[in-house]
């Protein structure tokens, strides 16, 4: 959804329920550099499930967090759980005709009246064979979700160049050259929810969100080990699943007597839920996906990429690989940028969305 026809340099702004992250890139010839970045916490209740509940408080947070950024132009993300994305088939036509036709066609795919949503579309080029039709990525999000974010940014003195659905920004950061021959599943593990994003060819093909999250995992540790949330978070980060995975892979016994093993044991219900949900959505995708312009084996997921702050959980990669029987890797949000200085690498995964938005802002 473009708001300005000009394309000034803009920074990326990732606003979620509990945090705000921003990042601005500069490109000189073929080299990128980070010229500013930052993070602020958002109190619970200001944003809930992607819906802005207290605009004035959010304005203050945005204004304070971004006051040192050297531009007012911004590319901001919109909440994944409120968005609708689907690749649809359209007859060959000009871009101008497509923009008009998509408004009528969208009514067949969106569960809301077209008058109540912001619509956008993009032609998806094939990576295999030529097509006798157009594959079009249709994106829609309710106006009642978008408008409060727009008001907040304007009141904070910012000028939105574009709003972008979160999954598109994540894919831009993690998918090399924005192209894959076969489908990959991106699992973005956030503080309050996790997103599943399937990317194939040159486009996002499927997205959904579930409530399994970093906070959910910490609460499980706190409850099972009778610890405070703060103590549980510290232990979760320090030990993660590594010791439990050693037991699982090597058959070692009696390790659960120790705290390290108990962390793994406490996390098991959340991990089982996560794996079951992944398998359910993979089955759904492979049964219902509309795919063209891909090789014959184009429905099978060939790789899983982990992103978001929760991807740093020790042993998670190995656990998912064992359970899903699919190669799993921790994502590199700098894959389309190269090495950058003056940014702490350990925070890269939690800035994935902001990096993808900043790439669009260049």
C-alpha positions as CSV (number, residue, x, y, z in Angstrom):
1,X,0.0,0.0,0.0
2,X,1.9,3.0,-1.2
3,X,1.2,6.4,0.3
4,X,3.7,8.5,-1.7
5,X,4.7,8.2,-5.3
6,X,8.2,9.6,-4.6
7,X,10.6,7.1,-3.1
8,X,12.8,8.9,-0.6
9,X,15.2,7.0,1.6
10,X,13.3,5.5,4.5
11,X,14.0,3.6,7.6
12,X,12.2,0.3,8.6
13,X,9.9,0.3,11.6
14,X,8.7,-3.0,13.1
15,X,5.9,-2.5,15.7
16,X,4.6,-5.6,17.5
17,X,2.5,-6.1,20.6
18,X,5.3,-5.7,23.1
19,X,8.2,-4.0,21.2
20,X,9.2,-1.5,18.6
21,X,12.4,-1.9,16.5
22,X,13.7,0.4,13.8
23,X,16.7,0.2,11.5
24,X,18.0,2.3,8.6
25,X,20.4,1.2,5.9
26,X,22.6,3.2,3.6
27,X,23.8,1.8,0.3
28,X,27.0,3.0,-1.4
29,X,27.7,1.3,-4.6
30,X,27.2,-2.4,-3.7
31,X,28.0,-2.0,0.0
32,X,25.4,-1.6,2.8
33,X,25.9,0.0,6.2
34,X,23.6,0.4,9.2
35,X,23.3,4.1,10.0
36,X,20.8,3.8,12.9
37,X,18.9,1.2,14.8
38,X,17.1,0.9,18.1
39,X,14.5,-0.9,20.2
40,X,11.9,0.1,22.8
41,X,9.5,-1.9,24.9
42,X,5.7,-1.4,24.6
43,X,3.7,-1.9,27.7
44,X,1.1,-4.7,27.5
45,X,-2.4,-3.4,26.5
46,X,-1.2,-0.6,24.1
47,X,-1.3,-3.1,21.2
48,X,-3.2,-6.4,21.5
49,X,-3.2,-9.1,18.8
50,X,-2.0,-6.5,16.3
51,X,-4.8,-4.0,17.0
52,X,-3.7,-0.6,18.4
53,X,-5.7,0.0,21.6
54,X,-4.1,3.2,22.9
55,X,-2.9,5.5,20.1
56,X,-1.6,8.4,22.3
57,X,0.7,6.1,24.3
58,X,2.0,4.5,21.2
59,X,2.6,8.0,19.6
60,X,4.9,8.9,22.6
61,X,6.8,5.6,22.3
62,X,7.3,6.0,18.5
63,X,8.3,9.6,18.8
64,X,10.8,9.0,21.6
65,X,12.3,5.9,20.0
66,X,12.9,7.4,16.6
67,X,13.8,11.0,17.5
68,X,17.5,10.5,16.5
69,X,16.7,8.9,13.1
70,X,17.9,11.4,10.4
71,X,14.8,11.0,8.2
72,X,11.1,11.2,8.7
73,X,10.3,8.8,5.9
74,X,9.4,5.3,7.1
75,X,8.4,1.9,5.8
76,X,6.3,0.2,8.6
77,X,5.0,-3.3,9.0
78,X,1.4,-4.4,9.5
79,X,0.5,-7.3,11.8
80,X,0.6,-10.7,10.2
81,X,-2.4,-12.1,12.1
82,X,-4.7,-9.5,10.6
83,X,-3.5,-9.9,7.0
84,X,-4.7,-12.0,4.1
85,X,-2.2,-13.2,1.4
86,X,-2.8,-15.5,-1.5
87,X,-1.4,-16.2,-4.9
88,X,-4.2,-16.4,-7.5
89,X,-4.5,-17.1,-11.2
90,X,-5.5,-14.2,-13.6
91,X,-5.7,-14.0,-17.4
92,X,-2.9,-12.2,-19.2
93,X,-3.5,-8.4,-19.1
94,X,-1.7,-5.1,-18.7
95,X,-0.7,-3.8,-15.2
96,X,-3.3,-1.1,-15.4
97,X,-6.1,-3.5,-16.2
98,X,-4.9,-5.9,-13.5
99,X,-5.3,-3.2,-10.8
100,X,-8.9,-2.7,-11.8
101,X,-9.7,-6.4,-12.3
102,X,-8.2,-7.5,-8.9
103,X,-10.8,-5.4,-7.0
104,X,-13.6,-7.6,-8.5
105,X,-11.6,-10.8,-8.2
106,X,-10.7,-10.2,-4.6
107,X,-14.3,-10.6,-3.5
108,X,-13.9,-14.4,-4.2
109,X,-11.0,-14.8,-1.8
110,X,-11.3,-12.3,1.0
111,X,-13.8,-12.9,3.9
112,X,-14.5,-9.2,4.2
113,X,-16.2,-6.7,1.9
114,X,-13.6,-5.1,-0.4
115,X,-14.7,-1.6,0.8
116,X,-13.5,-2.5,4.3
117,X,-9.9,-3.5,3.3
118,X,-6.8,-2.1,1.7
119,X,-5.9,-4.1,-1.3
120,X,-2.6,-4.5,-3.1
121,X,-1.3,-7.0,-5.7
122,X,1.9,-8.0,-7.4
123,X,2.6,-10.2,-10.4
124,X,4.7,-13.2,-9.5
125,X,7.2,-14.2,-12.3
126,X,7.6,-18.0,-12.9
127,X,11.0,-19.6,-12.1
128,X,10.2,-22.7,-14.2
129,X,8.6,-22.7,-17.7
130,X,6.6,-19.8,-19.2
131,X,3.0,-19.3,-18.1
132,X,0.0,-18.6,-20.3
133,X,-1.6,-16.7,-17.4
134,X,-0.6,-14.4,-14.6
135,X,0.2,-15.5,-11.1
136,X,-0.7,-12.6,-8.8
137,X,0.0,-12.2,-5.1
138,X,-3.1,-10.7,-3.6
139,X,-2.6,-8.8,-0.2
140,X,-5.4,-7.4,1.9
141,X,-5.7,-6.1,5.4
142,X,-8.7,-4.4,7.2
143,X,-8.8,-0.6,7.1
144,X,-9.7,-0.6,10.8
145,X,-6.3,-2.3,11.5
146,X,-4.2,0.0,9.3
147,X,-5.8,3.4,10.0
148,X,-4.7,3.6,13.7
149,X,-1.1,2.8,12.7
150,X,-1.2,5.5,10.0
151,X,-2.6,8.1,12.5
152,X,0.1,7.1,15.1
153,X,3.0,7.5,12.7
154,X,1.7,10.9,11.4
155,X,1.1,12.2,15.0
156,X,4.7,11.1,15.8
157,X,5.9,13.3,13.0
158,X,6.8,10.5,10.5
159,X,5.9,10.2,6.8
160,X,4.9,6.7,5.8
161,X,6.3,5.7,2.3
162,X,4.6,2.3,2.5
163,X,3.0,-0.2,4.8
164,X,4.0,-3.8,4.4
165,X,2.6,-7.0,5.8
166,X,5.2,-8.6,8.1
167,X,5.7,-11.8,6.2
168,X,6.8,-10.0,3.1
169,X,9.5,-8.0,5.0
170,X,10.7,-11.2,6.7
171,X,11.0,-13.0,3.4
172,X,12.9,-10.1,1.8
173,X,15.5,-10.3,4.6
174,X,15.9,-14.1,4.7
175,X,15.5,-15.4,1.1
176,X,18.6,-15.0,-1.0
177,X,17.9,-12.8,-4.0
178,X,14.1,-13.2,-3.3
179,X,14.1,-16.5,-5.2
180,X,13.9,-20.2,-4.4
181,X,13.5,-23.1,-6.8
182,X,11.5,-25.1,-4.2
183,X,9.3,-24.1,-1.3
184,X,10.8,-23.2,2.1
185,X,9.1,-22.7,5.4
186,X,10.1,-19.7,7.5
187,X,9.2,-20.0,11.1
188,X,9.3,-16.6,12.8
189,X,9.3,-17.1,16.6
190,X,8.3,-13.9,18.3
191,X,7.5,-12.9,21.9
192,X,3.7,-13.3,21.7
193,X,3.2,-15.5,18.6
194,X,4.9,-17.4,15.9
195,X,4.3,-17.0,12.1
196,X,4.6,-19.7,9.5
197,X,5.5,-18.3,6.1
198,X,5.9,-20.5,3.0
199,X,8.0,-18.9,0.2
200,X,8.3,-20.5,-3.2
201,X,9.6,-19.2,-6.5
202,X,9.6,-15.4,-6.1
203,X,6.8,-15.0,-3.7
204,X,5.2,-15.7,-0.3
205,X,2.6,-18.4,-0.9
206,X,1.0,-19.0,2.5
207,X,1.1,-17.4,6.0
208,X,-0.5,-18.1,9.3
209,X,0.1,-17.2,13.0
210,X,-0.2,-19.3,16.2
211,X,0.0,-18.3,19.8
212,X,3.1,-20.5,20.6
213,X,5.8,-18.0,21.4
214,X,8.9,-17.0,23.4
215,X,6.8,-15.8,26.3
216,X,4.8,-19.1,26.3
217,X,8.0,-21.1,26.5
218,X,9.3,-19.0,29.5
219,X,6.0,-19.3,31.3
220,X,6.2,-23.1,31.0
221,X,9.7,-23.1,32.6
222,X,8.5,-20.7,35.3
223,X,5.5,-22.9,36.2
224,X,7.3,-26.3,36.1
225,X,10.3,-25.2,38.0
226,X,8.4,-22.8,40.3
227,X,10.5,-19.8,39.3
228,X,9.8,-16.1,38.6
229,X,9.4,-15.1,35.0
230,X,12.7,-13.3,35.1
231,X,14.6,-16.3,36.5
232,X,12.9,-18.7,34.0
233,X,13.8,-16.4,31.0
234,X,17.4,-16.4,32.2
235,X,17.6,-20.2,32.4
236,X,15.8,-20.7,29.1
237,X,18.3,-18.5,27.3
238,X,21.3,-20.1,29.2
239,X,20.5,-23.7,28.7
240,X,17.7,-24.0,26.1
241,X,17.1,-27.5,24.7
242,X,20.8,-28.5,24.3
243,X,21.1,-30.9,27.2
244,X,17.7,-32.5,26.5
245,X,18.8,-33.0,22.9
246,X,21.9,-34.7,24.0
247,X,19.8,-37.2,25.9
248,X,17.4,-37.6,23.0
249,X,20.2,-38.2,20.4
250,X,22.7,-40.2,22.6
251,X,20.4,-42.1,24.9
252,X,22.0,-40.7,28.0
253,X,20.0,-41.3,31.3
254,X,19.6,-39.6,34.6
255,X,20.3,-36.1,33.3
256,X,16.8,-34.8,34.1
257,X,18.0,-34.8,37.8
258,X,19.9,-31.6,36.9
259,X,18.3,-28.2,36.1
260,X,19.6,-28.2,32.5
261,X,17.6,-31.3,31.7
262,X,14.6,-30.0,33.5
263,X,14.4,-27.0,31.3
264,X,14.0,-29.3,28.3
265,X,11.4,-31.3,30.2
266,X,9.4,-28.2,31.1
267,X,9.4,-27.0,27.4
268,X,8.2,-30.3,26.0
269,X,4.4,-29.4,26.0
270,X,5.1,-26.2,24.1
271,X,7.5,-27.9,21.7
272,X,5.1,-30.7,20.9
273,X,2.4,-28.2,20.3
274,X,4.7,-26.2,17.9
275,X,5.6,-29.4,16.0
276,X,2.0,-30.6,15.7
277,X,0.9,-27.2,14.4
278,X,3.8,-27.1,11.8
279,X,2.9,-30.5,10.5
280,X,-0.8,-29.6,10.3
281,X,-0.2,-26.5,8.3
282,X,2.3,-28.3,6.1
283,X,-0.3,-30.9,5.3
284,X,-2.9,-28.3,4.6
285,X,-0.5,-26.3,2.3
286,X,0.6,-29.4,0.3
287,X,-3.1,-30.4,-0.1
288,X,-4.4,-27.0,-1.1
289,X,-1.6,-24.9,-2.5
290,X,-2.0,-23.4,-5.9
291,X,1.5,-23.5,-7.5
292,X,2.6,-22.9,-11.0
293,X,5.9,-21.8,-12.5
294,X,7.7,-24.2,-10.2
295,X,9.3,-27.6,-11.0
296,X,7.1,-30.7,-10.8
297,X,8.1,-31.4,-7.2
298,X,7.1,-27.9,-6.3
299,X,4.8,-28.6,-3.3
300,X,7.2,-30.4,-1.0
301,X,8.9,-28.2,1.6
302,X,12.7,-28.6,1.1
303,X,14.0,-26.5,4.0
304,X,12.9,-24.7,7.2
305,X,14.4,-21.3,8.1
306,X,14.2,-20.1,11.7
307,X,13.9,-16.3,12.5
308,X,12.8,-14.0,15.2
309,X,14.2,-13.7,18.7
310,X,12.9,-17.2,19.6
311,X,15.2,-18.7,17.0
312,X,18.1,-18.2,19.3
313,X,16.8,-20.9,21.7
314,X,19.7,-23.4,22.0
315,X,19.0,-26.8,20.5
316,X,15.7,-25.7,18.8
317,X,17.2,-26.2,15.3
318,X,18.3,-29.8,16.1
319,X,14.9,-30.6,17.8
320,X,12.8,-29.5,14.8
321,X,15.1,-31.2,12.4
322,X,14.7,-34.5,14.3
323,X,10.9,-34.1,14.5
324,X,10.1,-32.8,11.0
325,X,12.6,-34.8,9.1
326,X,13.4,-31.7,7.0
327,X,16.7,-29.7,7.0
328,X,16.4,-26.8,9.4
329,X,18.7,-23.7,9.5
330,X,18.9,-20.6,11.5
331,X,18.2,-17.7,9.2
332,X,20.6,-15.0,8.2
333,X,18.8,-11.6,7.9
334,X,21.9,-10.1,6.3
335,X,22.0,-12.6,3.4
336,X,21.0,-9.9,0.8
337,X,23.2,-7.2,2.4
338,X,26.5,-8.8,3.3
339,X,28.5,-8.1,6.4
340,X,27.7,-4.8,8.2
341,X,29.6,-3.1,11.0
342,X,28.2,-1.3,14.1
343,X,25.4,-3.8,14.6
344,X,25.5,-6.5,17.4
345,X,25.2,-9.8,15.6
346,X,23.5,-11.6,18.5
347,X,20.5,-9.2,18.0
348,X,20.2,-9.8,14.2
349,X,17.4,-12.4,14.3
350,X,15.1,-10.3,16.4
351,X,15.6,-7.4,13.9
352,X,14.7,-9.6,10.9
353,X,11.5,-7.7,10.1
354,X,13.1,-4.3,10.6
355,X,15.9,-5.3,8.2
356,X,13.5,-6.4,5.5
357,X,11.5,-3.2,5.8
358,X,14.8,-1.1,5.7
359,X,15.8,-3.0,2.5
360,X,12.5,-1.8,0.9
361,X,13.3,1.8,2.2
362,X,16.6,2.1,0.3
